[in-house]
Amino acid sequence: MIANEEQQTKAPFRLDICDWIFFGVLFVAILIRVNYFLITQDQPLWWDEAEYMLKAKALAFGTPETGWYKSRPVLLPILAAGLLKLGVGEVAIRLLWIALSTASLIFLYRLGALLFNKRVGLYAAALASAFYIDLFYSMRLLVDLPQVFFVVLAAYLLVRAVYFNAIYSAWAVLPVLFLGTAMRFTVGIFIVVAIIFLIVVERDRLWKDKRWLVSSLLGLAVLLPFLIYYWAAYDNPFFPFLSQRALRTAGKAALDPGQILIQYIVFFPNYTNIPVTVVFIAGLVLAVVVLAWRGAFSDKTVQSYLLLLLWTVAPFLFFALLVDHFEDRYIAMIFPAIFLFTAVALDAGYKYLKRFNLPAAVAAVTLFLLYAAVSMALRSDAEIAAKLDSFAAIQGAGLWIKAHSQPGDSVITSSVPQNTYYSERASYPIPNQPEVFERTIAEGKSKYLVLSLWEQSPSWAYRWPAANPGKASAAAAFFFDAERKRPAAIVYSLHPQN
């Protein structure tokens, strides 16, 4: 099939039925994403989102950056700072994320066609178009979905470089991946995947192929400005890479690796649904059988399966064994490969049924994809709707403080990044010891205290305002309900003179 694809790339470009169906899938995918953009464009930011955006404001306008975790990558804040200087911000980034999500579908379709055939690419793209991780996090100002874009693009370029000897594609592989690491460090896992793949497939030819030397030099040129930035900011160009608090460290209290691995395995069917999971497992088994049976890595089908296996297994084991907690979004980068595995098994079923009845084969595949896409889309819709207004009270409190304070004022809150972003005032965490908090109040270092039910504060903090009426007074309240009966956050004015 690879040989046929190679011949197609040299032939005059023609659209076939798979291309036209893919355009239809892509059109629907864009409509879905634009619809959710219109719904979520003003949704409140979560903790991680606010960290990236408060750093962007600090770069653009010099506002405080309290709450910024120095080990985070800086490409998103730099990009967002430029957009803020142009007078646009959250909306522009959300639109960019939609564009990257859409581009990922295009490259996934083409990648499936290069590795196997256009049907495989079509099936994989159809599944990815309704994937809840993609849809949900495309609406969030986080780096998980751009990570997927960089990985899929790099995989597409890598396959073109290896299978079709495409010079410019080879040159672009490492620059794309290094730029991706500046957006999210774990894109670096795919650098390891690509290197292992190249060593196995290219063997001795790899060290003689100057295309990869050029790619490495261009990649370092892309990464160098970020290393210089880290050096200037933190006195160590590798500081963010070496100080990741999410990585498992000796003596750190956390679930053991086996427990986190089990969490990912148990949760796995929830990423899609049971039928898709079963077909994926069939595709995975087929890949293992082909690798064991044929074994020769000069076989392009074997190479294709090897790439997908490395792409799936390496990130999965990294997050399951080396990161100290479970989050569904962490392994988002493996799902393009998972959808390709699923598509391979689905295509094998299609080819088998086609021998007996072509309309029945088409109907079976179509019904499976429709069921899978619709069920995943409904899951996505429920997830987006359920979390649409989460942290609205934190947003309201921050904006109220911005309107009722001066730039030099500071705030004590358990929602430090969000408050810093919305209020543009320096914000600090509530200390665990009430006596430390009392000293801070007496020194007049902070003007407001924000208590909420979103990020939990120490238990004593919720009792403190009522026990100290002369030191604090309620200034604003924000509620879960329109009837204003269930407070979600309260802003207290602090009175150091008392």
NORURKA-V880901 format. One record per residue. RES is the residue in three letters. SS is DSSP state (H for helix, E for strand, L for the rest). PSI is psi as a letter, one per 40 degrees, with the letter a starting at -180 (NA if undefined). D_FIRST is the distance of its C-alpha to the first C-alpha in Angstrom with 1 decimal. Layout:
res->RES ss->SS psi->PSI d_first->D_FIRST
res->RES ss->SS psi->PSI d_first->D_FIRST
This chain:
res->MET ss->L psi->d d_first->0.0
res->ILE ss->H psi->d d_first->3.8
res->ALA ss->H psi->d d_first->5.3
res->ASN ss->H psi->d d_first->5.0
res->GLU ss->H psi->d d_first->6.2
res->GLU ss->H psi->d d_first->8.6
res->GLN ss->H psi->d d_first->9.8
res->GLN ss->H psi->d d_first->10.5
res->THR ss->H psi->d d_first->12.5
res->LYS ss->H psi->e d_first->14.6
res->ALA ss->L psi->i d_first->15.2
res->PRO ss->L psi->h d_first->18.1
res->PHE ss->L psi->h d_first->17.5
res->ARG ss->L psi->i d_first->17.5
res->LEU ss->L psi->h d_first->17.7
res->ASP ss->L psi->a d_first->16.2
res->ILE ss->H psi->d d_first->17.5
res->CYS ss->H psi->d d_first->15.5
res->ASP ss->H psi->d d_first->17.1
res->TRP ss->H psi->d d_first->20.4
res->ILE ss->H psi->d d_first->20.4
res->PHE ss->H psi->d d_first->19.5
res->PHE ss->H psi->d d_first->22.5
res->GLY ss->H psi->d d_first->24.6
res->VAL ss->H psi->d d_first->23.7
res->LEU ss->H psi->d d_first->24.4
res->PHE ss->H psi->d d_first->27.7
res->VAL ss->H psi->d d_first->28.8
res->ALA ss->H psi->d d_first->27.9
res->ILE ss->H psi->d d_first->30.0
res->LEU ss->H psi->d d_first->32.9
res->ILE ss->H psi->d d_first->33.0
res->ARG ss->H psi->d d_first->33.2
res->VAL ss->H psi->d d_first->35.8
res->ASN ss->H psi->d d_first->37.8
res->TYR ss->H psi->d d_first->37.9
res->PHE ss->H psi->d d_first->38.8
res->LEU ss->H psi->d d_first->41.8
res->ILE ss->H psi->d d_first->42.8
res->THR ss->H psi->e d_first->42.5
res->GLN ss->L psi->d d_first->43.3
res->ASP ss->L psi->e d_first->46.8
res->GLN ss->L psi->i d_first->46.1
res->PRO ss->L psi->i d_first->48.0
res->LEU ss->L psi->i d_first->46.3
res->TRP ss->L psi->i d_first->45.7
res->TRP ss->H psi->d d_first->46.9
res->ASP ss->H psi->d d_first->43.8
res->GLU ss->H psi->d d_first->43.3
res->ALA ss->H psi->d d_first->47.0
res->GLU ss->H psi->d d_first->46.7
res->TYR ss->H psi->d d_first->44.1
res->MET ss->H psi->d d_first->46.1
res->LEU ss->H psi->d d_first->49.5
res->LYS ss->H psi->d d_first->48.3
res->ALA ss->H psi->d d_first->47.1
res->LYS ss->H psi->d d_first->50.6
res->ALA ss->H psi->d d_first->52.2
res->LEU ss->H psi->d d_first->50.3
res->ALA ss->H psi->d d_first->50.9
res->PHE ss->H psi->e d_first->54.5
res->GLY ss->L psi->e d_first->55.9
res->THR ss->L psi->i d_first->56.3
res->PRO ss->L psi->i d_first->56.6
res->GLU ss->L psi->f d_first->53.5
res->THR ss->L psi->h d_first->54.9
res->GLY ss->L psi->e d_first->52.2
res->TRP ss->L psi->h d_first->49.6
res->TYR ss->L psi->h d_first->47.9
res->LYS ss->L psi->e d_first->47.6
res->SER ss->L psi->e d_first->44.5
res->ARG ss->L psi->i d_first->42.3
res->PRO ss->L psi->i d_first->39.9
res->VAL ss->L psi->e d_first->41.5
res->LEU ss->H psi->d d_first->38.8
res->LEU ss->H psi->d d_first->39.3
res->PRO ss->H psi->d d_first->43.1
res->ILE ss->H psi->d d_first->43.0
res->LEU ss->H psi->d d_first->40.7
res->ALA ss->H psi->d d_first->42.9
res->ALA ss->H psi->d d_first->46.1
res->GLY ss->H psi->d d_first->45.0
res->LEU ss->H psi->d d_first->44.4
res->LEU ss->H psi->d d_first->47.7
res->LYS ss->H psi->d d_first->49.5
res->LEU ss->L psi->e d_first->48.1
res->GLY ss->L psi->e d_first->49.6
res->VAL ss->L psi->i d_first->46.5
res->GLY ss->L psi->b d_first->45.3
res->GLU ss->H psi->d d_first->43.8
res->VAL ss->H psi->d d_first->42.7
res->ALA ss->H psi->d d_first->40.8
res->ILE ss->H psi->d d_first->39.0
res->ARG ss->H psi->d d_first->38.1
res->LEU ss->H psi->d d_first->36.7
res->LEU ss->H psi->d d_first->34.7
res->TRP ss->H psi->d d_first->33.3
res->ILE ss->H psi->d d_first->32.2
res->ALA ss->H psi->d d_first->30.5
res->LEU ss->H psi->d d_first->28.7
res->SER ss->H psi->d d_first->27.7
res->THR ss->H psi->d d_first->26.2
res->ALA ss->H psi->d d_first->24.4
res->SER ss->H psi->d d_first->22.9
res->LEU ss->H psi->d d_first->21.4
res->ILE ss->H psi->d d_first->19.9
res->PHE ss->H psi->d d_first->18.4
res->LEU ss->H psi->d d_first->17.1
res->TYR ss->H psi->d d_first->15.4
res->ARG ss->H psi->d d_first->13.8
res->LEU ss->H psi->d d_first->13.0
res->GLY ss->H psi->d d_first->11.2
res->ALA ss->H psi->d d_first->9.1
res->LEU ss->H psi->d d_first->8.5
res->LEU ss->H psi->d d_first->8.0
res->PHE ss->L psi->c d_first->6.0
res->ASN ss->L psi->i d_first->6.6
res->LYS ss->H psi->d d_first->10.1
res->ARG ss->H psi->d d_first->11.7
res->VAL ss->H psi->d d_first->11.5
res->GLY ss->H psi->d d_first->13.0
res->LEU ss->H psi->d d_first->15.5
res->TYR ss->H psi->d d_first->16.6
res->ALA ss->H psi->d d_first->17.1
res->ALA ss->H psi->d d_first->19.0
res->ALA ss->H psi->d d_first->21.1
res->LEU ss->H psi->d d_first->22.2
res->ALA ss->H psi->d d_first->23.0
res->SER ss->H psi->d d_first->24.9
res->ALA ss->L psi->e d_first->27.6
res->PHE ss->L psi->h d_first->27.6
res->TYR ss->H psi->d d_first->31.3
res->ILE ss->H psi->d d_first->31.1
res->ASP ss->H psi->d d_first->29.4
res->LEU ss->H psi->d d_first->31.9
res->PHE ss->H psi->d d_first->34.9
res->TYR ss->H psi->e d_first->34.6
res->SER ss->H psi->d d_first->33.5
res->MET ss->L psi->e d_first->37.1
res->ARG ss->L psi->i d_first->38.6
res->LEU ss->L psi->g d_first->39.5
res->LEU ss->L psi->i d_first->37.7
res->VAL ss->L psi->e d_first->35.1
res->ASP ss->H psi->d d_first->32.6
res->LEU ss->H psi->d d_first->30.4
res->PRO ss->H psi->d d_first->30.4
res->GLN ss->H psi->d d_first->29.3
res->VAL ss->H psi->d d_first->26.1
res->PHE ss->H psi->d d_first->25.5
res->PHE ss->H psi->d d_first->25.9
res->VAL ss->H psi->d d_first->23.6
res->VAL ss->H psi->d d_first->20.7
res->LEU ss->H psi->d d_first->21.3
res->ALA ss->H psi->d d_first->21.4
res->ALA ss->H psi->d d_first->18.2
res->TYR ss->H psi->d d_first->16.5
res->LEU ss->H psi->d d_first->18.3
res->LEU ss->H psi->d d_first->17.7
res->VAL ss->H psi->d d_first->13.8
res->ARG ss->H psi->d d_first->14.4
res->ALA ss->H psi->d d_first->16.9
res->VAL ss->H psi->d d_first->15.1
res->TYR ss->H psi->d d_first->11.6
res->PHE ss->H psi->e d_first->13.1
res->ASN ss->L psi->f d_first->16.6
res->ALA ss->L psi->h d_first->18.1
res->ILE ss->H psi->d d_first->21.8
res->TYR ss->H psi->d d_first->23.2
res->SER ss->H psi->d d_first->20.7
res->ALA ss->H psi->d d_first->21.7
res->TRP ss->H psi->d d_first->25.3
res->ALA ss->H psi->e d_first->25.1
res->VAL ss->H psi->d d_first->23.6
res->LEU ss->H psi->d d_first->27.0
res->PRO ss->H psi->d d_first->29.2
res->VAL ss->H psi->d d_first->27.3
res->LEU ss->H psi->d d_first->27.6
res->PHE ss->H psi->d d_first->31.3
res->LEU ss->H psi->d d_first->32.1
res->GLY ss->H psi->d d_first->30.6
res->THR ss->H psi->d d_first->32.9
res->ALA ss->H psi->d d_first->35.8
res->MET ss->H psi->d d_first->34.9
res->ARG ss->L psi->h d_first->34.4
res->PHE ss->H psi->d d_first->34.7
res->THR ss->H psi->e d_first->32.1
res->VAL ss->H psi->d d_first->29.3
res->GLY ss->H psi->d d_first->30.3
res->ILE ss->H psi->d d_first->28.6
res->PHE ss->H psi->d d_first->25.2
res->ILE ss->H psi->d d_first->26.5
res->VAL ss->H psi->d d_first->26.9
res->VAL ss->H psi->d d_first->23.4
res->ALA ss->H psi->d d_first->22.0
res->ILE ss->H psi->d d_first->24.3
res->ILE ss->H psi->d d_first->23.5
res->PHE ss->H psi->d d_first->19.7
res->LEU ss->H psi->d d_first->20.5
res->ILE ss->H psi->d d_first->23.0
res->VAL ss->H psi->d d_first->20.7
res->VAL ss->H psi->d d_first->17.6
res->GLU ss->H psi->d d_first->19.7
res->ARG ss->L psi->b d_first->22.7
res->ASP ss->L psi->d d_first->25.4
res->ARG ss->H psi->d d_first->23.5
res->LEU ss->H psi->d d_first->24.0
res->TRP ss->H psi->e d_first->27.8
res->LYS ss->H psi->e d_first->27.6
res->ASP ss->L psi->h d_first->25.3
res->LYS ss->H psi->e d_first->27.8
res->ARG ss->H psi->d d_first->25.4
res->TRP ss->H psi->d d_first->25.9
res->LEU ss->H psi->d d_first->29.6
res->VAL ss->H psi->d d_first->29.8
res->SER ss->H psi->d d_first->27.8
res->SER ss->H psi->d d_first->30.3
res->LEU ss->H psi->d d_first->33.3
res->LEU ss->H psi->d d_first->32.2
res->GLY ss->H psi->d d_first->31.6
res->LEU ss->H psi->d d_first->35.1
res->ALA ss->H psi->d d_first->36.5
res->VAL ss->H psi->d d_first->35.2
res->LEU ss->H psi->d d_first->36.6
res->LEU ss->H psi->d d_first->39.9
res->PRO ss->H psi->d d_first->41.7
res->PHE ss->H psi->d d_first->41.1
res->LEU ss->H psi->d d_first->42.4
res->ILE ss->H psi->d d_first->45.4
res->TYR ss->H psi->d d_first->46.1
res->TYR ss->H psi->d d_first->46.1
res->TRP ss->H psi->d d_first->48.3
res->ALA ss->H psi->d d_first->50.7
res->ALA ss->H psi->d d_first->50.7
res->TYR ss->H psi->e d_first->50.8
res->ASP ss->L psi->e d_first->51.8
res->ASN ss->L psi->h d_first->48.6
res->PRO ss->L psi->e d_first->45.2
res->PHE ss->L psi->e d_first->43.4
res->PHE ss->H psi->d d_first->45.8
res->PRO ss->H psi->d d_first->43.4
res->PHE ss->H psi->d d_first->40.8
res->LEU ss->H psi->e d_first->43.5
res->SER ss->L psi->f d_first->45.4
res->GLN ss->L psi->h d_first->43.0
res->ARG ss->L psi->e d_first->45.2
res->ALA ss->L psi->e d_first->42.3
res->LEU ss->E psi->i d_first->41.3
res->ARG ss->L psi->h d_first->42.9
res->THR ss->L psi->i d_first->45.9
res->ALA ss->L psi->h d_first->48.5
res->GLY ss->L psi->e d_first->51.2
res->LYS ss->L psi->h d_first->49.6
res->ALA ss->L psi->h d_first->50.2
res->ALA ss->L psi->i d_first->47.0
res->LEU ss->L psi->i d_first->45.0
res->ASP ss->L psi->i d_first->43.7
res->PRO ss->H psi->d d_first->40.0
res->GLY ss->H psi->d d_first->39.6
res->GLN ss->H psi->d d_first->41.1
res->ILE ss->H psi->d d_first->38.8
res->LEU ss->H psi->d d_first->35.7
res->ILE ss->H psi->d d_first->37.0
res->GLN ss->H psi->d d_first->37.5
res->TYR ss->H psi->d d_first->33.9
res->ILE ss->H psi->d d_first->32.8
res->VAL ss->H psi->d d_first->35.3
res->PHE ss->H psi->e d_first->34.6
res->PHE ss->H psi->d d_first->30.8
res->PRO ss->H psi->d d_first->30.6
res->ASN ss->H psi->e d_first->32.8
res->TYR ss->H psi->d d_first->30.2
res->THR ss->L psi->c d_first->28.4
res->ASN ss->L psi->i d_first->29.7
res->ILE ss->H psi->d d_first->29.7
res->PRO ss->H psi->d d_first->26.9
res->VAL ss->H psi->d d_first->24.4
res->THR ss->H psi->d d_first->25.6
res->VAL ss->H psi->d d_first->25.1
res->VAL ss->H psi->d d_first->21.5
res->PHE ss->H psi->d d_first->20.8
res->ILE ss->H psi->d d_first->22.5
res->ALA ss->H psi->d d_first->20.3
res->GLY ss->H psi->d d_first->17.1
res->LEU ss->H psi->d d_first->19.0
res->VAL ss->H psi->d d_first->20.0
res->LEU ss->H psi->d d_first->16.5
res->ALA ss->H psi->d d_first->15.6
res->VAL ss->H psi->d d_first->18.8
res->VAL ss->H psi->d d_first->18.3
res->VAL ss->H psi->d d_first->14.9
res->LEU ss->H psi->d d_first->16.7
res->ALA ss->H psi->d d_first->19.7
res->TRP ss->H psi->d d_first->18.3
res->ARG ss->H psi->d d_first->15.9
res->GLY ss->L psi->d d_first->17.9
res->ALA ss->L psi->h d_first->16.6
res->PHE ss->L psi->e d_first->15.7
res->SER ss->L psi->e d_first->14.2
res->ASP ss->L psi->h d_first->11.1
res->LYS ss->H psi->d d_first->8.8
res->THR ss->H psi->d d_first->8.2
res->VAL ss->H psi->d d_first->11.9
res->GLN ss->H psi->d d_first->12.5
res->SER ss->H psi->d d_first->11.1
res->TYR ss->H psi->d d_first->13.3
res->LEU ss->H psi->d d_first->16.1
res->LEU ss->H psi->d d_first->16.2
res->LEU ss->H psi->d d_first->16.5
res->LEU ss->H psi->d d_first->19.1
res->LEU ss->H psi->d d_first->21.1
res->TRP ss->H psi->d d_first->21.1
res->THR ss->H psi->d d_first->22.4
res->VAL ss->H psi->d d_first->24.8
res->ALA ss->H psi->d d_first->26.5
res->PRO ss->H psi->d d_first->27.9
res->PHE ss->H psi->d d_first->28.7
res->LEU ss->H psi->d d_first->30.8
res->PHE ss->H psi->d d_first->32.4
res->PHE ss->H psi->d d_first->33.7
res->ALA ss->H psi->d d_first->34.7
res->LEU ss->H psi->d d_first->36.5
res->LEU ss->L psi->e d_first->37.7
res->VAL ss->E psi->i d_first->38.6
res->ASP ss->L psi->e d_first->41.9
res->HIS ss->L psi->i d_first->41.2
res->PHE ss->L psi->h d_first->38.6
res->GLU ss->L psi->h d_first->37.5
res->ASP ss->H psi->d d_first->34.6
res->ARG ss->H psi->e d_first->33.4
res->TYR ss->H psi->d d_first->33.2
res->ILE ss->H psi->f d_first->29.7
res->ALA ss->H psi->d d_first->28.3
res->MET ss->H psi->e d_first->25.9
res->ILE ss->H psi->e d_first->23.8
res->PHE ss->H psi->d d_first->23.1
res->PRO ss->H psi->d d_first->20.1
res->ALA ss->H psi->d d_first->18.4
res->ILE ss->H psi->d d_first->20.1
res->PHE ss->H psi->d d_first->18.9
res->LEU ss->H psi->d d_first->15.2
res->PHE ss->H psi->d d_first->16.0
res->THR ss->H psi->d d_first->17.8
res->ALA ss->H psi->d d_first->15.0
res->VAL ss->H psi->d d_first->12.6
res->ALA ss->H psi->d d_first->15.5
res->LEU ss->H psi->d d_first->16.3
res->ASP ss->H psi->d d_first->13.0
res->ALA ss->H psi->d d_first->13.3
res->GLY ss->H psi->d d_first->16.8
res->TYR ss->H psi->d d_first->15.9
res->LYS ss->H psi->d d_first->13.7
res->TYR ss->H psi->d d_first->16.6
res->LEU ss->H psi->d d_first->19.3
res->LYS ss->H psi->d d_first->17.7
res->ARG ss->L psi->d d_first->18.5
res->PHE ss->L psi->d d_first->22.1
res->ASN ss->L psi->h d_first->22.6
res->LEU ss->H psi->d d_first->20.3
res->PRO ss->H psi->d d_first->23.1
res->ALA ss->H psi->d d_first->23.7
res->ALA ss->H psi->d d_first->20.1
res->VAL ss->H psi->d d_first->20.2
res->ALA ss->H psi->d d_first->23.7
res->ALA ss->H psi->d d_first->23.0
res->VAL ss->H psi->d d_first->20.3
res->THR ss->H psi->d d_first->22.5
res->LEU ss->H psi->d d_first->25.6
res->PHE ss->H psi->d d_first->24.1
res->LEU ss->H psi->d d_first->23.0
res->LEU ss->H psi->d d_first->26.3
res->TYR ss->H psi->d d_first->28.3
res->ALA ss->H psi->d d_first->26.5
res->ALA ss->H psi->d d_first->26.9
res->VAL ss->H psi->d d_first->30.5
res->SER ss->H psi->d d_first->31.7
res->MET ss->H psi->d d_first->30.4
res->ALA ss->H psi->d d_first->31.9
res->LEU ss->H psi->d d_first->35.2
res->ARG ss->H psi->d d_first->35.2
res->SER ss->H psi->d d_first->34.6
res->ASP ss->H psi->d d_first->37.4
res->ALA ss->H psi->d d_first->39.7
res->GLU ss->H psi->d d_first->39.1
res->ILE ss->H psi->d d_first->39.7
res->ALA ss->H psi->d d_first->42.8
res->ALA ss->H psi->d d_first->44.3
res->LYS ss->L psi->e d_first->44.2
res->LEU ss->L psi->d d_first->45.0
res->ASP ss->L psi->e d_first->48.7
res->SER ss->L psi->h d_first->48.5
res->PHE ss->L psi->e d_first->50.7
res->ALA ss->H psi->d d_first->52.3
res->ALA ss->H psi->d d_first->55.7
res->ILE ss->H psi->d d_first->54.7
res->GLN ss->H psi->d d_first->53.6
res->GLY ss->H psi->d d_first->56.9
res->ALA ss->H psi->d d_first->59.0
res->GLY ss->H psi->d d_first->57.5
res->LEU ss->H psi->d d_first->58.0
res->TRP ss->H psi->d d_first->61.6
res->ILE ss->H psi->d d_first->62.4
res->LYS ss->H psi->d d_first->61.1
res->ALA ss->H psi->e d_first->63.4
res->HIS ss->L psi->f d_first->66.4
res->SER ss->L psi->i d_first->66.3
res->GLN ss->L psi->i d_first->66.5
res->PRO ss->L psi->d d_first->63.9
res->GLY ss->L psi->e d_first->65.8
res->ASP ss->L psi->i d_first->65.9
res->SER ss->E psi->i d_first->63.7
res->VAL ss->E psi->i d_first->62.5
res->ILE ss->E psi->h d_first->62.2
res->THR ss->E psi->i d_first->59.4
res->SER ss->L psi->e d_first->56.7
res->SER ss->L psi->g d_first->54.1
res->VAL ss->H psi->d d_first->54.5
res->PRO ss->H psi->d d_first->51.3
res->GLN ss->H psi->d d_first->51.5
res->ASN ss->H psi->d d_first->55.2
res->THR ss->H psi->d d_first->54.9
res->TYR ss->H psi->d d_first->52.2
res->TYR ss->H psi->d d_first->54.1
res->SER ss->H psi->d d_first->57.7
res->GLU ss->L psi->f d_first->57.1
res->ARG ss->L psi->i d_first->59.7
res->ALA ss->E psi->h d_first->59.5
res->SER ss->E psi->i d_first->58.7
res->TYR ss->E psi->i d_first->59.4
res->PRO ss->L psi->i d_first->58.7
res->ILE ss->L psi->h d_first->61.5
res->PRO ss->L psi->i d_first->62.9
res->ASN ss->L psi->d d_first->63.0
res->GLN ss->L psi->h d_first->66.8
res->PRO ss->H psi->d d_first->69.1
res->GLU ss->H psi->d d_first->71.6
res->VAL ss->H psi->d d_first->69.0
res->PHE ss->H psi->d d_first->68.4
res->GLU ss->H psi->d d_first->72.2
res->ARG ss->H psi->d d_first->72.6
res->THR ss->H psi->d d_first->69.9
res->ILE ss->H psi->d d_first->71.7
res->ALA ss->H psi->d d_first->75.1
res->GLU ss->L psi->e d_first->73.8
res->GLY ss->L psi->f d_first->72.6
res->LYS ss->L psi->d d_first->69.1
res->SER ss->L psi->i d_first->67.3
res->LYS ss->L psi->d d_first->68.3
res->TYR ss->E psi->i d_first->66.1
res->LEU ss->E psi->h d_first->64.8
res->VAL ss->E psi->h d_first->61.8
res->LEU ss->E psi->h d_first->61.4
res->SER ss->E psi->i d_first->58.5
res->LEU ss->L psi->e d_first->56.8
res->TRP ss->L psi->c d_first->53.3
res->GLU ss->L psi->h d_first->53.5
res->GLN ss->L psi->h d_first->56.3
res->SER ss->L psi->i d_first->59.3
res->PRO ss->L psi->i d_first->61.6
res->SER ss->H psi->d d_first->63.7
res->TRP ss->H psi->d d_first->66.9
res->ALA ss->H psi->d d_first->65.7
res->TYR ss->H psi->d d_first->65.7
res->ARG ss->H psi->e d_first->69.3
res->TRP ss->H psi->d d_first->70.5
res->PRO ss->H psi->d d_first->71.1
res->ALA ss->H psi->d d_first->73.4
res->ALA ss->H psi->e d_first->75.2
res->ASN ss->L psi->g d_first->75.8
res->PRO ss->L psi->d d_first->76.6
res->GLY ss->L psi->e d_first->78.5
res->LYS ss->L psi->e d_first->75.5
res->ALA ss->E psi->i d_first->72.8
res->SER ss->E psi->i d_first->72.7
res->ALA ss->E psi->h d_first->70.0
res->ALA ss->E psi->d d_first->68.9
res->ALA ss->E psi->i d_first->65.9
res->ALA ss->E psi->i d_first->64.0
res->PHE ss->E psi->i d_first->60.6
res->PHE ss->E psi->i d_first->59.7
res->PHE ss->L psi->d d_first->56.9
res->ASP ss->L psi->i d_first->58.4
res->ALA ss->L psi->d d_first->59.8
res->GLU ss->L psi->e d_first->63.1
res->ARG ss->L psi->f d_first->63.4
res->LYS ss->L psi->e d_first->64.4
res->ARG ss->L psi->g d_first->61.7
res->PRO ss->E psi->h d_first->61.8
res->ALA ss->E psi->d d_first->58.5
res->ALA ss->E psi->i d_first->59.9
res->ILE ss->E psi->h d_first->63.3
res->VAL ss->E psi->h d_first->64.4
res->TYR ss->E psi->h d_first->67.7
res->SER ss->E psi->h d_first->69.9
res->LEU ss->E psi->i d_first->71.3
res->HIS ss->L psi->g d_first->75.0
res->PRO ss->L psi->d d_first->75.7
res->GLN ss->L psi->e d_first->79.4
res->ASN ss->L psi->NA d_first->79.9
